[in-house]
Amino acid sequence: MSEFANRWGSSFIPSKTVLSSAILCVSMAMLAGCDDDDKDDQDTAVVAPLEINLLHINDSHSHLDAESTDLMLETSAGNREEIEVSFGGFARVTTLMNQLASSEKNAIKIHSGDAITGDLYFTLKEGEAEAALMNTVCFDTFTLGNHEFDNTDTGLDKFIDFIQAGSCATPTQILSANVQFGESSPLYNTDKVKPYTIIEKEGQKIAFIGLTIADKTKNASRPNADTIFNDEVETAQKYIDELKAEGINKIIVQSHMGYAREQELATKLSGVDVIVGGDSHTLLADAKLADYGVTPEGDYPTMTKDKDGQNVCVVQAWQYSYVVGQLKVNFDKDGNIEACTGKANVLIGDDFARTEGEALSEAEITSIKQDVSKSNALITVKPDANAEAVLEPFGVAKSLFGAEQVAIASQNLCLRRVPGTTRDISRSKFRECNQSDFTNEHGGDVQQLVAEAFYQQGKKFFDADFSIQNGGGVRIDLAKGPITVDTIYQVLPFKNILVQMSLTGAEVKAVLEDTMDNIANGGTGGYPYSGGLRWDVDLTQAKGSRLSNLEVLNDDGTYQALDMTKTYQVATIDFLADGQDGYTTFGTITGDRRVEVGLDYAEAFLKYVESLTGSQGNKILSRLSEDKYSTQTYKE
């Protein structure tokens, strides 16, 4: 084989220009030699089209165990029924990731952030279990999400050490181009977090640039005070330009910024080819998945254009180890996107059962399996045995801690950050919650119950007038049936404590208007819930005028208007009291007007559940009455 074939591969056919240059170089070799710069340029030149396959997850949030869900599946031709089946679980992620990595051409395995916080696994082991399961996949790259900073930079450093202590042949590259660690950080002046990494396939270089959502991480997590996050667009363009100057023309931004912002990011950049995203927990999939009771928020992939009008593919893979994204990218010989195709693989088991009624027949199960295969999204996957073995000791510790039953949910209690029909509508795992008129009008049942719990505990500790809690701090639905200690800590997995705040009515309204401005501009996590205070919302109004009819609950069960001059005692959490997640006015309340109660916020919810009527373990947790929902009406 010729020197050219050895260098470029047997399929390379040199152009006349390249061939002439080579002959000239050989003929002059004894006289002057070939110019080294020309040789370097030749080595990095794009010589052929390239196919890569990106396998990705995001926002797994410590959800390592399989769950169950209800899907609308065909038990016979044209007849859909609600069928229960096992759902997700990291061991299924491992199975499919590794299968696809061995079968798909030039596979690259990606995690786009928020691997931790959201389950007792993190509460108990601070990321060790999550890292151990990630190392059963051996991701090529991992972008830092905002929740990687929930336990300060020290917690992040510990988590990175857990990942890098694994036995993967190629260590996972930890990425974030826009984080700048301060001198107080254990990550200061280390190379544990890199701005980008370069992966070679078929002799061609593909660059992966990591981006961490800036404002949200700084203001809605707990990085060290002197750790800062630079502008995402400016940072990404800086590194794209540097990489292009080095001859690398295949650029993938691995982002944890959210679906809407990632589409916007694409339009502001020159030279980006693909954005593999996270943060917004967005399900992108074939639209017909809605027939199965799961409604996607966009196409997989979503196609857009960069600043120069070039194609950009944007993808995301929902949440909680439910989905493995599978994106095939075809570059032409010049490094431009020729095609992006793929799908979201929604991971389920094969243990189908009716939610109510008689057992499924063999014919019905056959029909269901055929229906699953037609979905272009649902895929039955067996959990990886090695991953299950790795998880087992962590699961034993979790079970011992969280197994005690404390109550029973009388119905499915819905998770929803923001009311309405345009934001956050696919967050719940329950189909009826995502389509509920009540939830669209008033918001999440679980969020409202947590706010009520903080209100009741605040009354006990300091005679609170009402509570304020952010919807994004509440993490899971509550299914009808038993509620355990484990469940409580999944609902509220972060490290927060209750705080007493003294505010005037005018300051309370300012706090709420701060958050509504954030919601009006595309946020979801800061949407406020309250026990003891209610209001009407109209997001079509101007900033400062989006809330009206604010009313405070009296001891006799009646409501009266919030007095703008009166000082109220408010129960909230230290995270919000610091002014995080858009609660700017809260952050201005200092000195004697802020008192830390010291009660863990998950414990506050646990105490509330334990105070319900009924014997221990048989206390009933139900949706609150409509008049107690903080959002009485909602317009967007």
C-alpha positions as semicolon CSV with decimal commas, in nm:
position;residue;x (nm);y (nm);z (nm)
1;M;0,000;0,000;0,000
2;S;0,125;0,349;-0,080
3;E;0,238;0,604;0,176
4;F;-0,082;0,800;0,101
5;A;-0,298;0,494;0,162
6;N;-0,121;0,423;0,489
7;R;-0,172;0,780;0,604
8;W;-0,529;0,843;0,488
9;G;-0,678;0,497;0,463
10;S;-0,731;0,270;0,165
11;S;-1,051;0,449;0,060
12;F;-0,872;0,784;0,009
13;I;-0,841;0,898;-0,354
14;P;-0,601;1,195;-0,374
15;S;-0,703;1,499;-0,574
16;K;-0,485;1,617;-0,859
17;T;-0,362;1,905;-0,644
18;V;-0,267;1,683;-0,352
19;L;-0,106;1,426;-0,581
20;S;0,097;1,691;-0,766
21;S;0,214;1,838;-0,436
22;A;0,320;1,497;-0,317
23;I;0,520;1,423;-0,633
24;L;0,686;1,762;-0,611
25;C;0,766;1,702;-0,243
26;V;0,925;1,365;-0,320
27;S;1,124;1,499;-0,614
28;M;1,268;1,784;-0,407
29;A;1,324;1,585;-0,089
30;M;1,698;1,541;-0,133
31;L;1,745;1,908;-0,218
32;A;1,546;2,091;0,045
33;G;1,300;1,858;0,214
34;C;0,927;1,924;0,251
35;D;0,805;2,223;0,446
36;D;0,691;2,108;0,794
37;D;0,399;2,354;0,803
38;D;0,266;2,217;0,472
39;K;0,293;1,865;0,612
40;D;0,096;1,962;0,926
41;D;-0,173;2,125;0,715
42;Q;-0,196;1,812;0,504
43;D;-0,226;1,587;0,810
44;T;-0,520;1,788;0,948
45;A;-0,702;1,841;0,619
46;V;-1,051;1,693;0,579
47;V;-1,015;1,421;0,317
48;A;-1,345;1,233;0,322
49;P;-1,699;1,248;0,461
50;L;-1,738;1,119;0,816
51;E;-2,016;0,953;1,012
52;I;-2,027;0,963;1,391
53;N;-2,292;0,837;1,633
54;L;-2,355;1,035;1,950
55;L;-2,508;0,836;2,236
56;H;-2,621;1,069;2,511
57;I;-2,812;1,122;2,834
58;N;-2,865;1,424;3,059
59;D;-3,023;1,516;3,393
60;S;-3,005;1,166;3,540
61;H;-3,018;1,328;3,887
62;S;-2,917;1,025;4,094
63;H;-3,214;0,825;3,961
64;L;-3,033;0,495;3,947
65;D;-3,324;0,260;4,021
66;A;-3,588;0,156;3,770
67;E;-3,935;0,301;3,821
68;S;-4,275;0,217;3,671
69;T;-4,496;0,417;3,441
70;D;-4,832;0,392;3,266
71;L;-4,843;0,394;2,886
72;M;-5,134;0,382;2,641
73;L;-5,060;0,062;2,449
74;E;-5,255;-0,142;2,195
75;T;-5,384;-0,463;2,347
76;S;-5,560;-0,532;2,017
77;A;-5,583;-0,353;1,682
78;G;-5,712;0,002;1,737
79;N;-5,770;-0,049;2,110
80;R;-5,534;0,136;2,345
81;E;-5,537;0,072;2,720
82;E;-5,343;0,207;3,016
83;I;-5,066;-0,047;3,075
84;E;-4,809;-0,040;3,355
85;V;-4,448;-0,127;3,278
86;S;-4,104;-0,083;3,436
87;F;-3,930;0,231;3,325
88;G;-3,576;0,365;3,310
89;G;-3,307;0,276;3,559
90;F;-2,935;0,331;3,504
91;A;-2,868;-0,038;3,443
92;R;-3,086;-0,009;3,131
93;V;-2,887;0,297;3,025
94;T;-2,572;0,087;3,056
95;T;-2,714;-0,196;2,849
96;L;-2,825;0,020;2,558
97;M;-2,525;0,253;2,564
98;N;-2,285;-0,038;2,545
99;Q;-2,489;-0,223;2,281
100;L;-2,505;0,083;2,056
101;A;-2,139;0,166;2,117
102;S;-2,044;-0,177;1,981
103;S;-2,283;-0,173;1,686
104;E;-2,283;0,188;1,564
105;K;-2,001;0,340;1,362
106;N;-1,770;0,582;1,546
107;A;-1,981;0,590;1,863
108;I;-1,916;0,858;2,126
109;K;-2,082;0,841;2,469
110;I;-2,192;1,168;2,629
111;H;-2,347;1,287;2,956
112;S;-2,469;1,648;2,938
113;G;-2,484;1,724;3,308
114;D;-2,681;1,704;3,634
115;A;-2,577;1,350;3,716
116;I;-2,630;1,408;4,089
117;T;-2,890;1,520;4,345
118;G;-3,246;1,396;4,330
119;D;-3,246;1,069;4,524
120;L;-3,125;0,921;4,853
121;Y;-2,822;0,779;4,672
122;F;-2,676;1,129;4,669
123;T;-2,792;1,210;5,022
124;L;-2,611;0,903;5,152
125;K;-2,294;0,886;4,941
126;E;-2,252;1,236;4,786
127;G;-2,202;1,107;4,433
128;E;-2,012;0,783;4,483
129;A;-2,300;0,563;4,366
130;E;-2,370;0,784;4,065
131;A;-2,003;0,781;3,961
132;A;-1,986;0,403;3,999
133;L;-2,281;0,358;3,764
134;M;-2,146;0,614;3,517
135;N;-1,830;0,405;3,505
136;T;-2,029;0,103;3,388
137;V;-2,084;0,307;3,069
138;C;-1,744;0,479;3,056
139;F;-1,865;0,807;2,907
140;D;-1,623;0,979;2,674
141;T;-1,731;1,323;2,796
142;F;-1,933;1,473;3,082
143;T;-2,036;1,838;3,096
144;L;-2,091;1,994;3,437
145;G;-2,451;2,085;3,509
146;N;-2,567;2,339;3,765
147;H;-2,647;2,068;4,020
148;E;-2,290;1,940;4,013
149;F;-2,222;2,252;4,226
150;D;-2,498;2,189;4,485
151;N;-2,249;2,073;4,747
152;T;-1,997;2,356;4,680
153;D;-1,677;2,318;4,478
154;T;-1,550;2,070;4,737
155;G;-1,845;1,841;4,668
156;L;-1,781;1,869;4,294
157;D;-1,414;1,786;4,343
158;K;-1,511;1,477;4,541
159;F;-1,755;1,368;4,268
160;I;-1,494;1,410;3,997
161;D;-1,253;1,197;4,201
162;F;-1,519;0,927;4,227
163;I;-1,555;0,929;3,846
164;Q;-1,184;0,927;3,779
165;A;-1,125;0,642;4,025
166;G;-1,316;0,407;3,796
167;S;-1,163;0,137;3,580
168;C;-1,257;0,283;3,241
169;A;-0,982;0,231;2,985
170;T;-1,027;0,590;2,868
171;P;-1,105;0,831;3,154
172;T;-1,417;1,044;3,115
173;Q;-1,330;1,400;3,014
174;I;-1,498;1,651;3,249
175;L;-1,593;1,964;3,054
176;S;-1,700;2,323;3,120
177;A;-1,547;2,599;2,912
178;N;-1,715;2,888;3,093
179;V;-1,643;2,798;3,457
180;Q;-1,359;2,989;3,623
181;F;-1,271;2,839;3,961
182;G;-1,177;3,085;4,234
183;E;-0,874;3,057;4,462
184;S;-1,091;2,910;4,741
185;S;-1,184;2,616;4,520
186;P;-0,999;2,283;4,535
187;L;-1,029;2,287;4,156
188;Y;-0,836;2,613;4,122
189;N;-0,532;2,573;3,896
190;T;-0,605;2,206;3,827
191;D;-0,685;2,039;3,498
192;K;-0,968;1,824;3,629
193;V;-1,221;2,033;3,434
194;K;-1,129;2,116;3,075
195;P;-1,289;2,364;2,835
196;Y;-1,299;2,109;2,555
197;T;-1,169;1,774;2,442
198;I;-1,080;1,637;2,099
199;I;-1,179;1,288;1,990
200;E;-1,039;1,131;1,673
201;K;-1,240;0,904;1,447
202;E;-1,098;0,769;1,120
203;G;-0,807;1,008;1,157
204;Q;-1,035;1,312;1,176
205;K;-1,070;1,535;1,481
206;I;-1,403;1,622;1,645
207;A;-1,403;1,887;1,919
208;F;-1,642;1,881;2,214
209;I;-1,685;2,211;2,402
210;G;-1,860;2,202;2,740
211;L;-2,094;2,480;2,856
212;T;-2,258;2,515;3,199
213;I;-2,558;2,744;3,234
214;A;-2,410;3,056;3,391
215;D;-2,671;3,257;3,581
216;K;-2,863;2,956;3,705
217;T;-2,552;2,784;3,839
218;K;-2,428;3,094;4,016
219;N;-2,767;3,196;4,153
220;A;-2,952;2,866;4,184
221;S;-2,678;2,635;4,312
222;R;-2,388;2,660;4,557
223;P;-2,054;2,712;4,382
224;N;-1,786;2,883;4,589
225;A;-1,833;3,259;4,607
226;D;-1,524;3,330;4,397
227;T;-1,604;3,070;4,130
228;I;-1,762;3,248;3,836
229;F;-1,933;3,148;3,512
230;N;-1,857;3,342;3,197
231;D;-2,101;3,426;2,919
232;E;-2,191;3,109;2,731
233;V;-2,206;3,258;2,380
234;E;-1,879;3,452;2,406
235;T;-1,700;3,155;2,558
236;A;-1,825;2,907;2,301
237;Q;-1,732;3,132;2,009
238;K;-1,386;3,191;2,154
239;Y;-1,306;2,821;2,159
240;I;-1,474;2,751;1,825
241;D;-1,249;3,014;1,667
242;E;-0,940;2,868;1,834
243;L;-1,026;2,515;1,721
244;K;-1,105;2,626;1,366
245;A;-0,768;2,802;1,354
246;E;-0,608;2,467;1,437
247;G;-0,784;2,308;1,138
248;I;-1,062;2,135;1,333
249;N;-1,392;2,187;1,154
250;K;-1,627;1,949;1,333
251;I;-1,750;2,125;1,648
252;I;-1,996;1,982;1,898
253;V;-2,113;2,195;2,189
254;Q;-2,201;1,979;2,486
255;S;-2,433;2,213;2,672
256;H;-2,624;2,222;2,998
257;M;-2,833;2,531;2,922
258;G;-3,187;2,415;2,837
259;Y;-3,364;2,344;2,509
260;A;-3,488;2,697;2,434
261;R;-3,152;2,855;2,514
262;E;-2,964;2,591;2,319
263;Q;-3,169;2,667;2,007
264;E;-3,098;3,036;2,061
265;L;-2,729;2,960;2,121
266;A;-2,704;2,793;1,781
267;T;-2,824;3,108;1,603
268;K;-2,561;3,323;1,778
269;L;-2,259;3,107;1,697
270;S;-2,051;3,065;1,383
271;G;-1,907;2,721;1,323
272;V;-2,111;2,501;1,558
273;D;-2,240;2,175;1,410
274;V;-2,425;1,994;1,688
275;I;-2,555;2,090;2,034
276;V;-2,607;1,799;2,274
277;G;-2,806;1,956;2,554
278;G;-2,949;1,927;2,901
279;D;-3,097;2,120;3,196
280;S;-3,458;2,167;3,082
281;H;-3,547;1,795;3,103
282;T;-3,692;1,817;2,751
283;L;-3,831;1,513;2,575
284;L;-3,756;1,531;2,202
285;A;-3,904;1,243;2,005
286;D;-4,134;1,134;1,727
287;A;-4,463;1,326;1,767
288;K;-4,666;1,003;1,750
289;L;-4,532;0,914;2,095
290;A;-4,822;1,129;2,221
291;D;-5,052;0,841;2,120
292;Y;-4,875;0,636;2,385
293;G;-4,944;0,893;2,659
294;V;-4,605;1,069;2,650
295;T;-4,598;1,406;2,473
296;P;-4,267;1,527;2,323
297;E;-4,190;1,898;2,323
298;G;-4,008;1,893;1,989
299;D;-3,847;1,686;1,718
300;Y;-3,546;1,462;1,764
301;P;-3,325;1,602;1,631
302;T;-3,436;1,964;1,618
303;M;-3,283;2,133;1,315
304;T;-3,184;2,499;1,313
305;K;-2,921;2,727;1,158
306;D;-2,611;2,894;1,295
307;K;-2,523;3,262;1,254
308;D;-2,394;3,192;0,901
309;G;-2,696;2,992;0,789
310;Q;-2,528;2,652;0,828
311;N;-2,723;2,353;0,963
312;V;-2,709;2,280;1,336
313;C;-2,859;1,971;1,502
314;V;-2,994;2,017;1,858
315;V;-3,080;1,720;2,081
316;Q;-3,166;1,644;2,440
317;A;-3,265;1,321;2,620
318;W;-3,538;1,398;2,873
319;Q;-3,447;1,306;3,233
320;Y;-3,386;1,055;3,517
321;S;-3,226;0,772;3,314
322;Y;-3,547;0,735;3,111
323;V;-3,394;0,791;2,766
324;V;-3,077;0,725;2,569
325;G;-3,048;0,964;2,275
326;Q;-2,904;0,821;1,954
327;L;-2,790;1,077;1,696
328;K;-2,619;0,984;1,370
329;V;-2,429;1,280;1,225
330;N;-2,296;1,280;0,870
331;F;-2,033;1,540;0,782
332;D;-1,940;1,612;0,423
333;K;-1,577;1,632;0,311
334;D;-1,561;1,999;0,417
335;G;-1,685;1,929;0,770
336;N;-2,037;2,064;0,713
337;I;-2,350;1,884;0,835
338;E;-2,486;1,670;0,556
339;A;-2,750;1,493;0,765
340;C;-2,860;1,434;1,124
341;T;-3,089;1,143;1,201
342;G;-3,176;0,944;1,510
343;K;-3,422;0,895;1,790
344;A;-3,485;0,908;2,159
345;N;-3,482;0,555;2,301
346;V;-3,735;0,552;2,587
347;L;-3,624;0,263;2,809
348;I;-3,888;0,020;2,929
349;G;-3,908;-0,339;3,044
350;D;-4,128;-0,619;2,916
351;D;-4,328;-0,671;3,237
352;F;-4,655;-0,536;3,094
353;A;-4,964;-0,541;3,318
354;R;-5,304;-0,374;3,328
355;T;-5,327;-0,100;3,587
356;E;-5,671;-0,236;3,672
357;G;-5,864;-0,545;3,572
358;E;-5,776;-0,891;3,445
359;A;-5,434;-1,016;3,349
360;L;-5,312;-0,971;2,995
361;S;-5,348;-1,264;2,758
362;E;-5,063;-1,390;2,540
363;A;-5,235;-1,239;2,235
364;E;-5,261;-0,901;2,409
365;I;-4,896;-0,909;2,511
366;T;-4,800;-0,989;2,152
367;S;-5,009;-0,693;2,033
368;I;-4,842;-0,466;2,291
369;K;-4,493;-0,572;2,182
370;Q;-4,580;-0,504;1,818
371;D;-4,715;-0,162;1,918
372;V;-4,396;-0,082;2,108
373;S;-4,188;-0,170;1,803
374;K;-4,393;0,075;1,590
375;S;-4,346;0,367;1,830
376;N;-4,004;0,478;1,698
377;A;-3,916;0,562;2,058
378;L;-4,013;0,294;2,312
379;I;-3,757;0,016;2,343
380;T;-3,754;-0,288;2,572
381;V;-3,415;-0,324;2,738
382;K;-3,288;-0,571;2,996
383;P;-3,084;-0,414;3,280
384;D;-2,711;-0,474;3,262
385;A;-2,610;-0,741;3,513
386;N;-2,277;-0,580;3,599
387;A;-2,440;-0,241;3,658
388;E;-2,697;-0,404;3,886
389;A;-2,416;-0,572;4,081
390;V;-2,232;-0,240;4,117
391;L;-2,550;-0,072;4,241
392;E;-2,648;-0,345;4,486
393;P;-2,446;-0,241;4,796
394;F;-2,552;0,121;4,753
395;G;-2,911;0,002;4,718
396;V;-2,891;-0,196;5,042
397;A;-2,776;0,112;5,234
398;K;-3,050;0,319;5,074
399;S;-3,317;0,061;5,155
400;L;-3,221;0,042;5,521
401;F;-3,238;0,417;5,552
402;G;-3,549;0,486;5,353
403;A;-3,775;0,183;5,386
404;E;-3,994;0,304;5,671
405;Q;-4,346;0,382;5,550
406;V;-4,479;0,711;5,687
407;A;-4,804;0,768;5,494
408;I;-5,023;0,668;5,201
409;A;-5,103;0,892;4,906
410;S;-5,475;0,871;4,835
411;Q;-5,423;0,954;4,466
412;N;-5,148;1,037;4,217
413;L;-5,013;1,376;4,325
414;C;-4,886;1,576;4,030
415;L;-4,546;1,737;3,982
416;R;-4,555;2,067;3,791
417;R;-4,336;2,374;3,834
418;V;-4,542;2,621;3,632
419;P;-4,916;2,614;3,562
420;G;-5,050;2,667;3,210
421;T;-5,015;2,477;2,885
422;T;-4,688;2,606;2,739
423;R;-4,422;2,554;3,008
424;D;-4,302;2,240;3,182
425;I;-4,596;2,033;3,058
426;S;-4,412;1,701;3,024
427;R;-4,232;1,694;3,359
428;S;-4,471;1,456;3,532
429;K;-4,447;1,085;3,468
430;F;-4,827;1,062;3,497
431;R;-5,017;1,121;3,176
432;E;-5,321;1,260;3,357
433;C;-5,104;1,518;3,534
434;N;-4,956;1,653;3,211
435;Q;-5,308;1,688;3,066
436;S;-5,492;1,802;3,381
437;D;-5,702;2,120;3,363
438;F;-5,663;2,156;3,741
439;T;-5,284;2,138;3,717
440;N;-5,283;2,383;3,426
441;E;-5,479;2,630;3,639
442;H;-5,312;2,585;3,977
443;G;-4,977;2,408;3,933
444;G;-4,824;2,106;4,103
445;D;-4,994;1,919;4,387
446;V;-4,661;1,810;4,536
447;Q;-4,520;2,164;4,522
448;Q;-4,829;2,294;4,698
449;L;-4,808;2,028;4,970
450;V;-4,442;2,112;5,034
451;A;-4,528;2,481;5,066
452;E;-4,807;2,388;5,308
453;A;-4,562;2,178;5,511
454;F;-4,320;2,470;5,542
455;Y;-4,609;2,697;5,644
456;Q;-4,725;2,458;5,917
457;Q;-4,374;2,405;6,053
458;G;-4,310;2,779;6,034
459;K;-4,621;2,838;6,244
460;K;-4,487;2,600;6,508
461;F;-4,140;2,755;6,520
462;F;-4,213;3,126;6,486
463;D;-4,584;3,185;6,415
464;A;-4,532;3,222;6,041
465;D;-4,795;3,409;5,842
466;F;-4,720;3,210;5,526
467;S;-4,445;3,027;5,337
468;I;-4,274;3,075;5,001
469;Q;-4,106;2,788;4,814
470;N;-3,975;2,749;4,457
471;G;-4,139;2,489;4,235
472;G;-3,807;2,365;4,098
473;G;-3,689;2,257;4,442
474;V;-3,954;1,983;4,444
475;R;-3,835;1,693;4,233
476;I;-4,080;1,404;4,191
477;D;-4,447;1,308;4,162
478;L;-4,604;1,109;4,442
479;A;-4,775;0,797;4,315
480;K;-5,090;0,666;4,476
481;G;-4,989;0,426;4,753
482;P;-4,719;0,404;5,021
483;I;-4,491;0,696;5,100
484;T;-4,163;0,616;5,273
485;V;-3,881;0,818;5,423
486;D;-3,698;0,751;5,097
487;T;-3,986;0,909;4,904
488;I;-3,974;1,224;5,118
489;Y;-3,605;1,270;5,050
490;Q;-3,658;1,216;4,678
491;V;-3,916;1,494;4,682
492;L;-3,668;1,728;4,855
493;P;-3,315;1,598;4,787
494;F;-3,107;1,912;4,844
495;K;-2,929;2,041;5,153
496;N;-3,154;2,327;5,270
497;I;-3,290;2,448;5,602
498;L;-3,591;2,656;5,699
499;V;-3,541;3,028;5,751
500;Q;-3,763;3,293;5,912
501;M;-3,782;3,616;5,712
502;S;-3,948;3,942;5,824
503;L;-4,083;4,135;5,524
504;T;-4,337;4,404;5,458
505;G;-4,625;4,325;5,228
506;A;-4,462;4,543;4,963
507;E;-4,139;4,343;4,991
508;V;-4,331;4,016;4,966
509;K;-4,493;4,134;4,644
510;A;-4,151;4,244;4,516
511;V;-4,010;3,895;4,587
512;L;-4,291;3,732;4,393
513;E;-4,270;3,980;4,106
514;D;-3,894;3,910;4,085
515;T;-3,967;3,544;4,025
516;M;-4,251;3,611;3,781
517;D;-4,016;3,819;3,568
518;N;-3,784;3,518;3,554
519;I;-4,077;3,295;3,453
520;A;-4,196;3,539;3,187
521;N;-3,847;3,521;3,036
522;G;-3,844;3,143;3,004
523;G;-3,751;3,014;3,351
524;T;-3,944;2,743;3,532
525;G;-3,763;2,647;3,854
526;G;-3,830;2,971;4,041
527;Y;-4,209;2,965;4,009
528;P;-4,340;3,039;4,360
529;Y;-4,571;2,831;4,577
530;S;-4,704;2,937;4,916
531;G;-4,891;2,799;5,210
532;G;-5,113;3,067;5,364
533;L;-5,086;3,315;5,074
534;R;-5,264;3,308;4,738
535;W;-5,279;3,522;4,423
536;D;-5,376;3,552;4,057
537;V;-5,110;3,548;3,783
538;D;-5,118;3,722;3,445
539;L;-4,787;3,686;3,261
540;T;-4,912;3,906;2,977
541;Q;-4,883;4,211;3,202
542;A;-4,573;4,428;3,238
543;K;-4,298;4,353;3,488
544;G;-4,414;4,441;3,840
545;S;-4,782;4,397;3,755
546;R;-4,810;4,023;3,697
547;L;-4,960;3,933;4,036
548;S;-5,289;4,060;4,174
549;N;-5,540;3,978;4,448
550;L;-5,274;3,872;4,698
551;E;-5,456;3,738;5,004
552;V;-5,333;3,608;5,341
553;L;-5,507;3,325;5,526
554;N;-5,642;3,421;5,870
555;D;-5,660;3,188;6,169
556;D;-6,037;3,161;6,123
557;G;-5,999;3,025;5,772
558;T;-6,093;3,346;5,590
559;Y;-5,865;3,548;5,360
560;Q;-5,782;3,917;5,361
561;A;-5,578;4,136;5,128
562;L;-5,201;4,148;5,176
563;D;-5,125;4,473;5,360
564;M;-4,836;4,649;5,184
565;T;-4,728;4,827;5,504
566;K;-4,762;4,539;5,751
567;T;-4,461;4,322;5,846
568;Y;-4,515;3,950;5,790
569;Q;-4,323;3,645;5,910
570;V;-4,235;3,425;5,613
571;A;-4,108;3,066;5,617
572;T;-3,872;2,984;5,332
573;I;-3,543;2,800;5,278
574;D;-3,189;2,934;5,306
575;F;-3,129;2,881;4,936
576;L;-3,404;3,128;4,845
577;A;-3,327;3,357;5,139
578;D;-2,983;3,405;4,983
579;G;-3,156;3,556;4,679
580;Q;-3,105;3,251;4,459
581;D;-3,325;3,129;4,172
582;G;-3,447;3,480;4,095
583;Y;-3,560;3,567;4,450
584;T;-3,356;3,887;4,439
585;T;-3,543;4,087;4,703
586;F;-3,508;3,805;4,955
587;G;-3,131;3,846;4,928
588;T;-3,156;4,206;5,051
589;I;-3,315;4,101;5,382
590;T;-3,034;4,069;5,638
591;G;-2,955;4,112;6,007
592;D;-3,233;4,049;6,258
593;R;-3,485;4,021;5,978
594;R;-3,341;3,684;5,883
595;V;-3,323;3,397;6,134
596;E;-3,218;3,043;6,045
597;V;-3,453;2,794;6,210
598;G;-3,211;2,505;6,158
599;L;-3,474;2,250;6,055
600;D;-3,378;2,045;5,749
601;Y;-3,637;2,116;5,483
602;A;-3,696;1,749;5,397
603;E;-3,744;1,684;5,768
604;A;-3,998;1,968;5,775
605;F;-4,198;1,789;5,507
606;L;-4,157;1,459;5,691
607;K;-4,289;1,618;6,012
608;Y;-4,588;1,753;5,822
609;V;-4,668;1,409;5,679
610;E;-4,633;1,252;6,024
611;S;-4,881;1,510;6,162
612;L;-5,160;1,393;5,930
613;T;-5,453;1,195;6,063
614;G;-5,429;0,817;6,082
615;S;-5,206;0,561;6,250
616;Q;-4,831;0,555;6,186
617;G;-4,768;0,442;5,829
618;N;-5,135;0,478;5,742
619;K;-5,163;0,857;5,749
620;I;-5,335;0,984;5,437
621;L;-5,174;1,247;5,214
622;S;-5,416;1,403;4,967
623;R;-5,439;1,699;4,733
624;L;-5,521;2,019;4,920
625;S;-5,855;2,191;4,867
626;E;-5,861;2,427;4,568
627;D;-5,892;2,741;4,782
628;K;-5,553;2,666;4,942
629;Y;-5,358;2,662;4,615
630;S;-5,135;2,965;4,599
631;T;-5,203;3,020;4,228
632;Q;-5,578;3,069;4,206
633;T;-5,587;3,173;3,840
634;Y;-5,315;3,171;3,575
635;K;-5,292;3,349;3,240
636;E;-4,999;3,335;2,998
